[in-house]
Amino acid sequence: MGAVSDEQDAKRIIGRKFDDVYVQELKNRSEYKFSIVRGKDDKAEYEIKQGDLMVRKSPEQVSSEILKYLRKSAYEYLGAEVTEAVISIPAYFSNAQRAATKAAAELAGLSVLKLVSEPVAGAIYYTKKKRINKGTFLVFDMGGGTLDVSIIKLRKTIFGKEIFQVLSVEGDTFLGGRDYDNILIDYFTTKIAEQFNESYVTPRLIKRLQETCVALKKILSTTKKHEVTLLSIHNENDDFTVSLTRDEFNLLTDKLSSRALKLVEKCLTGVGLSKSDINWTILVGGMSRTPIIREELYVFFDQKELKTDLNPDEAVALGAAIQASALKYKSKELERYIVAEVTPLSLGIAVSLGLMNVAIKKNSPLPAKGHLELATSRNDQNNGKFKIFEGERKNCAFNNLLGEFTINNLPKAKAGDVLFEVNFLLNDDGILEVEAHETSTRQRNKLVVTMENYSLCQKKISAMIEDAEKNRKDDDLFEKYINTYEGILDVYNAVLYGIHNISSETDRSYVKKKCEELKITLDKSDSKGIDKLVHVYGCFRSAIEGIIRQVIELKWPEFS
């Protein structure tokens, strides 16, 4: 494939911005024969020397060259052009990464029938091979660059179709064979610097170490000790020899293996399942051969048998091939496979003071729909602004803004009397449509978000979910504050809207003054001052309730 072999980790870089934290980490890897630079629209690109020229390529171009090579190989084997494909991707790829993968396929002259997540493809192949038609699977897919953990429920419908429903996905696009290799490379470069000199550690030596470490990792999967020798690493007589045992390898990479187990546990707890709910644990991806990975999974699942009786390197590709056959030829045997994927983060609208009102929950099967009923928060409000977010925090300030739109010229009315219906639709292609209409005039507006147009990487998705878990108490307090604030604000708006019904000018002025004092307290309040806010509200009620009882219809909320 020529120069393609020099441009590594396209799968990790594709669809990412140059400022992405992981791109910044990757661009400093000393073993690369290329540079990662800022490209068009702030996307990450490769810069590599070819002869006397410095050539730039996008990750999509690099991926397309790989796909062209595969397409050419298929042509040579089949004797026919291949123009369509099902492409497998990590389950936790962001929508930007999915879109970039499609773009790479188009550059290679391929029309994408479907993007299928790698764990689902592996499960499809396994169930077909073993003739299984129901059960709950955990698919552990660790390849060269990524780890995907998915829980998939397979059930059969009354019409004989088999539905693969993805219940939960967790992933790490920086946890795979490459990361194990890098730990070994760092270990050996340290040893070489200690034995010889730091100047011996050159890009050329690191390239040799790369190849050596990949081979060593595989050897230690079948033997317990191996000796590595590198001849003439600097001068003719500078030979480097070191032995490494499997136990030493396990110790060096212990943090990576622990991260993998934590993802498995997180995948289970995310949907409220226990280890005993899993019927089969399927291992796919080349790194799943690693003995320590298998041992720790075996212990984690209480010595329950792991399904390792399929080629982990081929399972995903064969599952994707089954999907391609089903989509292209609609054979009776294959069309029964239906895949239902899920959304990785919740989608919703910011309401009062930024409270997240969720329309589509995290891990909802795609396509997903959601419906919200909202109301104005001010008297005679002229317009309704709708800000769409994704994330797991109750405070939208910590979530990701997708877009916003407005409905103008609302009818004049008391706060809460102008109502909106808001509908969400997220389809299989990552297109989110949000439509809102005001119920009395039927005025409407719509936002269409092509999710690929914003770049939310897996790191950010994982960080957002973890952040929500860490800050659950703060979020609950924020929600309690918002509910208290809104209840008091409703009273304030209702009193002001009906204040003209108070016949006595003195009473009317007094009530207006008390409303102004209450509004000042509301405007200065925050989640740390709920008790003070409730106290001020109680004083406000005591001061005016006797005056307005007969002239303003009002339900006074109670707060604990």
PLY file of the C-alpha trace (Angstrom):
ply
format ascii 1.0
element vertex 560
property float x
property float y
property float z
element edge 559
property int vertex1
property int vertex2
end_header
0.00 0.00 0.00
3.01 2.24 -0.31
3.03 5.32 1.86
-0.16 4.36 3.65
1.81 2.13 5.99
3.67 5.19 7.30
0.47 6.99 8.28
-0.80 5.24 11.37
-3.81 5.62 13.63
-6.18 7.11 11.04
-8.97 5.36 12.96
-8.05 7.36 16.05
-7.68 10.70 14.31
-10.55 10.58 11.81
-13.34 13.04 12.52
-11.39 14.88 15.22
-10.41 18.52 15.52
-6.72 19.41 15.80
-7.29 20.82 19.31
-8.85 17.56 20.52
-7.00 16.47 23.66
-6.15 13.09 22.14
-4.89 14.55 18.88
-2.57 16.72 20.95
-1.36 13.60 22.75
-0.83 11.70 19.49
1.01 14.45 17.67
3.86 14.21 20.14
4.49 10.48 19.65
8.15 10.13 18.73
7.71 6.86 16.83
5.63 8.42 14.04
7.19 9.09 10.63
4.74 11.95 10.10
3.46 15.08 11.80
-0.12 15.83 12.80
-1.00 19.41 11.87
-3.96 21.79 11.83
-5.92 21.47 8.60
-9.02 22.96 7.03
-11.81 23.84 9.49
-9.37 23.12 12.35
-9.41 19.40 11.58
-6.39 17.19 12.23
-4.31 16.26 9.16
-1.17 14.28 8.41
1.98 15.91 7.08
4.51 13.45 5.67
7.66 13.74 3.61
7.48 12.05 0.21
10.76 12.53 -1.62
11.59 16.22 -1.51
7.99 17.26 -0.91
5.94 17.69 2.26
2.50 16.26 1.54
-0.64 16.80 3.60
-3.41 14.23 3.83
-6.61 14.11 5.81
-7.40 10.99 7.88
-10.26 10.43 5.42
-7.77 10.28 2.55
-5.57 7.82 4.44
-8.56 5.63 5.29
-9.74 5.83 1.68
-6.37 4.53 0.48
-6.76 1.52 2.75
-10.29 0.97 1.43
-9.03 1.30 -2.16
-6.45 -1.39 -1.42
-9.15 -3.67 0.00
-11.43 -2.92 -2.95
-8.60 -3.81 -5.36
-7.89 -7.05 -3.46
-11.57 -7.99 -3.63
-11.60 -7.32 -7.38
-8.55 -9.53 -7.90
-10.17 -12.34 -5.93
-13.74 -12.04 -7.23
-13.06 -10.79 -10.74
-15.79 -8.16 -10.31
-15.92 -4.54 -9.20
-17.06 -3.85 -5.63
-18.99 -0.58 -5.39
-20.94 -0.95 -2.14
-19.92 -1.86 1.40
-20.99 -2.26 4.98
-18.25 -0.75 7.13
-17.72 -1.66 10.77
-16.80 1.10 13.21
-16.18 1.34 16.97
-19.48 1.44 18.84
-18.47 4.65 20.53
-17.56 6.61 17.39
-19.01 10.11 17.53
-21.29 11.27 14.74
-18.42 13.34 13.32
-16.26 10.22 13.16
-19.06 8.24 11.51
-19.52 10.96 8.89
-15.77 11.07 8.22
-15.73 7.29 7.77
-18.50 7.59 5.17
-16.54 10.33 3.41
-13.46 8.07 3.29
-15.53 5.31 1.69
-16.88 7.71 -0.94
-13.31 8.82 -1.75
-12.52 5.15 -2.34
-15.47 4.80 -4.73
-17.66 2.92 -2.29
-21.29 3.58 -1.47
-21.94 2.83 2.21
-24.96 0.59 2.68
-24.62 0.84 6.46
-22.19 1.61 9.24
-22.42 -1.22 11.75
-20.78 -1.14 15.16
-18.01 -3.70 15.56
-19.52 -5.45 18.62
-22.85 -5.87 16.83
-21.10 -7.29 13.76
-19.24 -9.75 15.98
-22.47 -10.80 17.70
-24.26 -11.28 14.37
-21.51 -13.60 13.15
-21.38 -15.56 16.41
-25.14 -16.11 16.66
-25.39 -17.18 13.03
-22.47 -19.57 13.37
-23.83 -21.08 16.61
-27.50 -20.89 15.56
-28.50 -18.85 18.62
-31.72 -16.83 18.40
-32.17 -15.33 21.87
-30.17 -14.21 24.88
-28.16 -11.33 26.28
-24.56 -10.92 25.13
-21.66 -8.85 26.33
-19.30 -8.28 23.43
-15.75 -7.36 24.42
-14.05 -6.03 21.30
-10.44 -4.97 21.75
-8.49 -4.39 18.57
-5.37 -2.51 17.64
-6.70 0.94 18.44
-9.95 0.79 20.38
-11.97 -1.08 22.97
-15.72 -1.39 22.61
-17.92 -3.04 25.20
-21.55 -3.55 24.25
-24.48 -5.34 25.78
-26.75 -6.71 23.10
-30.08 -8.41 23.57
-31.14 -10.83 20.85
-34.81 -11.67 20.64
-37.03 -13.26 18.07
-40.25 -11.62 16.93
-43.48 -13.47 16.16
-42.64 -12.91 12.48
-39.38 -14.83 12.82
-37.10 -11.81 12.63
-34.12 -11.61 14.98
-33.61 -8.18 16.53
-30.19 -7.24 17.86
-31.04 -4.52 20.35
-28.06 -2.62 21.72
-28.82 -1.98 25.39
-25.62 -0.24 26.39
-22.32 0.84 24.89
-19.09 1.95 26.50
-15.86 2.53 24.69
-12.39 3.92 24.71
-10.86 4.91 21.40
-7.45 4.99 23.07
-7.36 1.55 24.59
-6.12 -1.13 22.23
-3.09 -3.04 21.03
-1.29 0.15 20.03
-1.36 1.35 23.64
0.13 -1.91 24.89
2.82 -1.56 22.20
3.60 1.98 23.32
4.14 0.87 26.91
6.61 -1.75 25.72
8.35 0.80 23.49
8.69 3.22 26.41
10.01 0.38 28.59
12.67 -0.62 26.06
13.76 2.94 25.24
14.31 3.53 28.96
16.40 0.35 29.17
18.45 1.38 26.12
19.07 4.86 27.53
20.21 3.33 30.81
22.50 0.76 29.16
23.93 3.03 26.46
22.92 6.66 26.09
19.77 8.69 25.45
21.19 9.71 22.07
20.76 6.09 20.94
16.97 6.52 21.03
16.34 7.78 17.50
13.18 7.69 15.33
14.77 4.89 13.33
15.34 2.81 16.47
11.79 3.45 17.66
10.51 2.18 14.30
12.48 -1.04 14.86
11.13 -1.26 18.40
7.58 -0.88 17.12
7.89 -3.97 14.97
9.68 -5.86 17.77
7.05 -4.98 20.40
4.13 -6.03 18.20
5.80 -9.40 17.68
6.77 -9.72 21.37
3.22 -9.07 22.51
1.95 -11.92 20.33
4.75 -14.28 21.45
3.97 -13.65 25.14
0.38 -14.73 24.46
1.65 -18.27 23.86
4.91 -18.42 25.86
5.80 -17.22 29.36
9.19 -15.68 28.56
10.97 -14.32 25.52
14.34 -12.75 24.81
14.58 -9.75 22.51
17.78 -8.90 20.65
18.36 -5.82 18.52
21.66 -5.84 16.65
23.74 -2.73 15.99
21.28 -0.26 17.45
23.80 2.57 17.05
27.24 1.32 16.11
28.21 -2.09 14.78
28.97 -3.55 18.22
26.05 -1.96 20.07
23.71 -4.93 20.46
20.76 -4.74 22.84
19.38 -7.88 24.50
16.70 -8.10 27.16
14.28 -10.77 28.41
10.66 -10.14 29.30
8.28 -12.53 31.05
4.53 -12.62 30.66
4.17 -11.61 34.33
6.38 -8.57 33.73
4.31 -7.67 30.67
1.12 -7.97 32.76
2.60 -5.70 35.42
3.70 -3.09 32.89
0.25 -2.98 31.27
-1.82 -3.43 34.45
-3.39 0.04 34.24
-4.63 -0.61 30.71
-6.18 -3.94 31.67
-7.84 -2.33 34.71
-9.35 0.35 32.46
-10.79 -2.39 30.27
-12.45 -4.14 33.24
-13.90 -0.85 34.49
-15.56 -0.31 31.12
-17.17 -3.76 31.35
-18.52 -2.96 34.81
-19.73 0.45 33.68
-21.53 -1.07 30.70
-23.46 -3.40 33.02
-24.36 -0.84 35.68
-25.40 1.67 33.01
-28.47 -0.42 32.19
-28.99 -1.95 35.63
-27.77 -5.45 34.74
-25.71 -7.82 36.85
-23.06 -10.29 35.72
-25.59 -13.11 36.05
-27.85 -11.46 33.45
-25.25 -12.07 30.73
-25.74 -15.37 28.89
-22.63 -15.15 26.71
-19.45 -13.09 26.79
-18.03 -12.92 23.28
-14.42 -11.90 22.72
-13.47 -10.31 19.41
-10.53 -8.25 18.20
-6.92 -9.38 18.14
-6.11 -8.08 21.63
-8.78 -10.33 23.15
-6.27 -13.17 22.72
-4.09 -11.65 25.44
-4.00 -14.11 28.38
-4.30 -11.47 31.12
-7.40 -10.00 29.45
-9.04 -13.42 29.29
-8.04 -14.30 32.85
-9.45 -11.09 34.32
-12.70 -11.38 32.38
-13.03 -15.02 33.47
-12.64 -14.00 37.13
-14.95 -10.99 36.70
-17.74 -13.21 35.35
-17.33 -15.72 38.20
-15.58 -18.38 36.14
-18.32 -18.41 33.52
-17.03 -19.68 30.17
-15.90 -17.01 27.74
-16.78 -17.49 24.08
-13.40 -17.62 22.37
-14.19 -20.30 19.77
-14.17 -17.96 16.78
-11.37 -16.13 15.05
-11.29 -12.73 16.80
-9.59 -11.11 13.82
-12.29 -12.18 11.37
-15.51 -12.14 13.43
-16.31 -8.46 12.90
-15.58 -8.55 9.16
-17.71 -11.67 8.72
-20.58 -10.11 10.69
-20.38 -7.01 8.47
-20.45 -9.30 5.42
-23.66 -10.91 6.72
-25.17 -7.44 7.11
-24.08 -6.51 3.58
-25.71 -9.63 2.15
-28.90 -8.93 4.07
-29.09 -5.34 2.85
-28.02 -5.97 -0.74
-29.66 -9.25 -1.65
-32.50 -9.49 0.89
-32.16 -13.26 1.14
-34.77 -15.09 3.23
-32.11 -16.40 5.59
-30.30 -13.11 6.11
-33.05 -10.48 6.05
-34.18 -11.59 9.50
-31.25 -9.75 11.10
-32.41 -6.36 12.39
-30.01 -4.11 14.29
-31.21 -1.46 16.73
-28.39 0.83 17.90
-28.55 3.41 20.72
-27.72 7.06 21.30
-24.69 7.63 23.57
-25.97 10.79 25.33
-29.31 12.28 26.37
-30.90 15.00 24.23
-33.09 17.78 25.56
-33.95 21.47 25.93
-32.77 24.08 28.42
-35.71 25.40 30.41
-35.75 27.80 33.38
-32.23 28.91 34.36
-30.70 26.17 32.22
-32.34 23.07 33.68
-32.02 20.16 31.22
-35.44 18.85 30.22
-34.64 15.49 28.62
-36.55 14.38 25.52
-34.44 11.36 24.46
-32.54 9.49 27.15
-29.02 8.07 26.86
-28.96 4.51 25.44
-32.33 4.96 23.69
-32.68 2.64 20.66
-32.40 4.37 17.27
-34.37 5.76 15.60
-35.51 7.59 18.73
-38.38 9.98 19.37
-39.10 12.36 22.23
-41.90 14.76 23.16
-41.91 17.72 25.56
-44.65 20.12 26.62
-43.38 23.54 27.67
-44.88 26.91 28.61
-43.88 30.56 28.75
-42.14 31.73 31.93
-43.00 35.46 31.74
-46.19 37.48 31.40
-46.83 38.69 27.83
-43.74 36.88 26.62
-43.12 37.84 22.99
-41.01 34.88 21.85
-39.96 31.39 22.85
-36.30 30.44 22.52
-35.38 26.76 22.35
-31.78 25.69 23.04
-31.03 22.05 22.24
-28.37 20.24 24.29
-26.89 16.80 24.66
-25.35 15.55 27.88
-26.04 14.00 31.27
-25.90 17.02 33.60
-29.11 18.59 34.88
-27.48 22.00 34.45
-27.13 22.69 30.71
-24.08 24.86 31.38
-22.15 21.59 31.57
-23.74 20.00 28.50
-23.05 20.36 24.77
-25.11 22.94 22.82
-26.27 21.57 19.47
-28.27 24.54 18.22
-31.18 26.86 18.93
-34.23 28.42 17.30
-37.01 30.86 18.18
-40.78 31.18 17.72
-41.76 34.87 17.57
-44.97 36.91 17.91
-46.53 34.87 20.71
-50.05 35.83 21.86
-50.13 38.04 24.96
-51.05 36.01 28.01
-50.15 35.21 31.60
-46.94 33.25 32.17
-47.66 29.55 31.77
-50.76 30.05 29.61
-48.94 29.98 26.25
-48.05 26.35 25.58
-45.56 24.67 23.26
-45.28 21.12 22.02
-41.75 20.06 21.09
-40.95 16.89 19.15
-37.52 15.28 18.78
-36.58 12.73 16.12
-33.08 11.23 15.89
-32.73 8.88 12.94
-30.24 6.10 12.16
-28.08 8.45 10.08
-27.40 10.86 12.94
-29.87 13.52 11.81
-31.70 15.18 14.70
-34.90 17.10 13.95
-36.47 19.24 16.66
-39.78 20.91 15.87
-41.77 23.15 18.21
-45.16 24.79 17.77
-47.28 27.11 19.90
-50.58 25.34 20.51
-53.08 28.19 20.02
-51.73 29.84 16.85
-49.90 26.74 15.52
-46.85 28.93 14.82
-43.90 26.62 14.45
-40.19 26.46 13.83
-37.73 23.65 13.31
-34.07 22.88 13.85
-32.27 20.20 11.86
-28.95 19.16 13.36
-26.70 16.98 11.24
-24.86 15.53 14.20
-21.73 15.04 12.11
-21.34 18.81 11.88
-20.30 19.14 15.50
-17.31 17.22 16.69
-17.94 15.55 20.04
-15.21 12.95 20.47
-15.48 9.79 22.53
-13.23 11.28 25.20
-15.74 14.08 25.72
-18.67 11.66 25.75
-16.99 9.53 28.42
-15.97 12.63 30.38
-19.52 14.03 30.28
-21.01 10.79 31.59
-18.37 10.49 34.32
-18.85 14.15 35.24
-22.60 13.59 35.66
-21.98 10.64 37.97
-19.50 12.58 40.12
-21.80 15.60 40.41
-25.10 13.82 41.00
-25.64 15.49 44.41
-24.95 18.94 42.99
-27.32 18.23 40.10
-30.09 17.07 42.47
-29.63 20.26 44.50
-29.72 22.34 41.29
-32.96 20.62 40.23
-34.53 21.26 43.65
-33.52 24.92 43.41
-34.99 25.29 39.91
-38.29 23.68 40.98
-38.45 26.06 43.96
-37.52 29.06 41.82
-40.10 28.22 39.14
-42.86 27.70 41.70
-42.21 31.09 43.29
-41.79 32.78 39.90
-45.20 31.40 38.85
-46.74 33.06 41.93
-44.94 36.33 41.17
-46.17 36.33 37.55
-49.75 35.45 38.52
-49.94 38.24 41.11
-48.50 40.84 38.71
-50.80 39.73 35.89
-53.90 40.12 38.09
-52.80 43.14 40.11
-55.16 45.44 38.20
-58.07 43.62 39.90
-57.13 45.15 43.27
-59.45 48.14 43.62
-57.57 49.98 46.37
-54.66 51.97 44.96
-52.88 51.76 48.33
-53.19 47.96 48.40
-52.20 47.77 44.75
-49.02 49.79 45.38
-48.20 47.70 48.46
-48.58 44.40 46.57
-46.51 45.74 43.66
-43.74 46.75 46.07
-43.75 43.29 47.67
-43.56 41.71 44.20
-40.53 43.86 43.36
-38.82 42.81 46.59
-39.54 39.15 45.84
-38.17 39.51 42.30
-34.92 41.00 43.63
-34.52 37.95 45.90
-35.30 35.61 43.00
-32.75 37.30 40.74
-30.01 37.07 43.38
-30.77 33.49 44.41
-28.80 30.34 43.65
-28.85 26.67 44.61
-26.99 27.35 47.88
-29.73 29.67 49.13
-32.89 27.56 48.78
-33.84 27.92 52.47
-33.51 31.71 52.30
-35.61 31.80 49.13
-38.37 29.72 50.74
-38.31 31.97 53.83
-38.67 35.15 51.74
-41.50 33.50 49.80
-43.28 32.68 53.08
-43.01 36.31 54.21
-44.30 37.48 50.81
-47.30 35.18 51.08
-48.12 36.30 54.63
-47.90 39.93 53.56
-50.26 39.85 50.57
-52.45 36.73 50.78
-55.23 38.52 52.66
-55.29 41.35 50.12
-55.43 39.28 46.92
-57.50 36.30 48.10
-60.77 37.51 46.62
-59.46 39.13 43.42
-56.61 36.98 42.09
-57.04 33.27 41.46
-53.88 31.65 42.76
-52.67 28.29 44.01
-49.88 28.75 46.53
-47.22 26.04 46.22
-45.78 24.43 49.36
-42.05 23.79 49.75
-40.43 21.35 52.16
0 1
1 2
2 3
3 4
4 5
5 6
6 7
7 8
8 9
9 10
10 11
11 12
12 13
13 14
14 15
15 16
16 17
17 18
18 19
19 20
20 21
21 22
22 23
23 24
24 25
25 26
26 27
27 28
28 29
29 30
30 31
31 32
32 33
33 34
34 35
35 36
36 37
37 38
38 39
39 40
40 41
41 42
42 43
43 44
44 45
45 46
46 47
47 48
48 49
49 50
50 51
51 52
52 53
53 54
54 55
55 56
56 57
57 58
58 59
59 60
60 61
61 62
62 63
63 64
64 65
65 66
66 67
67 68
68 69
69 70
70 71
71 72
72 73
73 74
74 75
75 76
76 77
77 78
78 79
79 80
80 81
81 82
82 83
83 84
84 85
85 86
86 87
87 88
88 89
89 90
90 91
91 92
92 93
93 94
94 95
95 96
96 97
97 98
98 99
99 100
100 101
101 102
102 103
103 104
104 105
105 106
106 107
107 108
108 109
109 110
110 111
111 112
112 113
113 114
114 115
115 116
116 117
117 118
118 119
119 120
120 121
121 122
122 123
123 124
124 125
125 126
126 127
127 128
128 129
129 130
130 131
131 132
132 133
133 134
134 135
135 136
136 137
137 138
138 139
139 140
140 141
141 142
142 143
143 144
144 145
145 146
146 147
147 148
148 149
149 150
150 151
151 152
152 153
153 154
154 155
155 156
156 157
157 158
158 159
159 160
160 161
161 162
162 163
163 164
164 165
165 166
166 167
167 168
168 169
169 170
170 171
171 172
172 173
173 174
174 175
175 176
176 177
177 178
178 179
179 180
180 181
181 182
182 183
183 184
184 185
185 186
186 187
187 188
188 189
189 190
190 191
191 192
192 193
193 194
194 195
195 196
196 197
197 198
198 199
199 200
200 201
201 202
202 203
203 204
204 205
205 206
206 207
207 208
208 209
209 210
210 211
211 212
212 213
213 214
214 215
215 216
216 217
217 218
218 219
219 220
220 221
221 222
222 223
223 224
224 225
225 226
226 227
227 228
228 229
229 230
230 231
231 232
232 233
233 234
234 235
235 236
236 237
237 238
238 239
239 240
240 241
241 242
242 243
243 244
244 245
245 246
246 247
247 248
248 249
249 250
250 251
251 252
252 253
253 254
254 255
255 256
256 257
257 258
258 259
259 260
260 261
261 262
262 263
263 264
264 265
265 266
266 267
267 268
268 269
269 270
270 271
271 272
272 273
273 274
274 275
275 276
276 277
277 278
278 279
279 280
280 281
281 282
282 283
283 284
284 285
285 286
286 287
287 288
288 289
289 290
290 291
291 292
292 293
293 294
294 295
295 296
296 297
297 298
298 299
299 300
300 301
301 302
302 303
303 304
304 305
305 306
306 307
307 308
308 309
309 310
310 311
311 312
312 313
313 314
314 315
315 316
316 317
317 318
318 319
319 320
320 321
321 322
322 323
323 324
324 325
325 326
326 327
327 328
328 329
329 330
330 331
331 332
332 333
333 334
334 335
335 336
336 337
337 338
338 339
339 340
340 341
341 342
342 343
343 344
344 345
345 346
346 347
347 348
348 349
349 350
350 351
351 352
352 353
353 354
354 355
355 356
356 357
357 358
358 359
359 360
360 361
361 362
362 363
363 364
364 365
365 366
366 367
367 368
368 369
369 370
370 371
371 372
372 373
373 374
374 375
375 376
376 377
377 378
378 379
379 380
380 381
381 382
382 383
383 384
384 385
385 386
386 387
387 388
388 389
389 390
390 391
391 392
392 393
393 394
394 395
395 396
396 397
397 398
398 399
399 400
400 401
401 402
402 403
403 404
404 405
405 406
406 407
407 408
408 409
409 410
410 411
411 412
412 413
413 414
414 415
415 416
416 417
417 418
418 419
419 420
420 421
421 422
422 423
423 424
424 425
425 426
426 427
427 428
428 429
429 430
430 431
431 432
432 433
433 434
434 435
435 436
436 437
437 438
438 439
439 440
440 441
441 442
442 443
443 444
444 445
445 446
446 447
447 448
448 449
449 450
450 451
451 452
452 453
453 454
454 455
455 456
456 457
457 458
458 459
459 460
460 461
461 462
462 463
463 464
464 465
465 466
466 467
467 468
468 469
469 470
470 471
471 472
472 473
473 474
474 475
475 476
476 477
477 478
478 479
479 480
480 481
481 482
482 483
483 484
484 485
485 486
486 487
487 488
488 489
489 490
490 491
491 492
492 493
493 494
494 495
495 496
496 497
497 498
498 499
499 500
500 501
501 502
502 503
503 504
504 505
505 506
506 507
507 508
508 509
509 510
510 511
511 512
512 513
513 514
514 515
515 516
516 517
517 518
518 519
519 520
520 521
521 522
522 523
523 524
524 525
525 526
526 527
527 528
528 529
529 530
530 531
531 532
532 533
533 534
534 535
535 536
536 537
537 538
538 539
539 540
540 541
541 542
542 543
543 544
544 545
545 546
546 547
547 548
548 549
549 550
550 551
551 552
552 553
553 554
554 555
555 556
556 557
557 558
558 559
